């Protein structure tokens, strides 16, 4: 089992920045990729960014150039640096972990609220 705990959400004005953190504990060696997802009110959860253990990254088009995902394997942590935030980035952000050999994310955090005011 892997436990994930997000932090760093909050209220920020449009154009501002936030840095989300996700601390992982438990069976860390079973994890290949880590990802960030978000869910806005009335919308489906969507992937935002992901990073493999080898630090290969992917981003949804809407955040490319504004968000940066990174990981610190020594600290068992993954981060999401969010710059130039827009009101449409408002959502609950979830950290997730993908085990080696899995095709769907296996573990999820509780989520952290990000609110961007206009």
Secondary structure, DSSP 4 states (H G I P E B T S, - for coil): -EEEEEE--EEEETT--EEEEEEEEESGGGEEEEEEEEE-TTS--EEEEEE-TT--EEE-GGGTTTEEEEEETTTTEEEEEE-S--GGG-EEEEEEEEETT-SS--EE---EEEEEE-
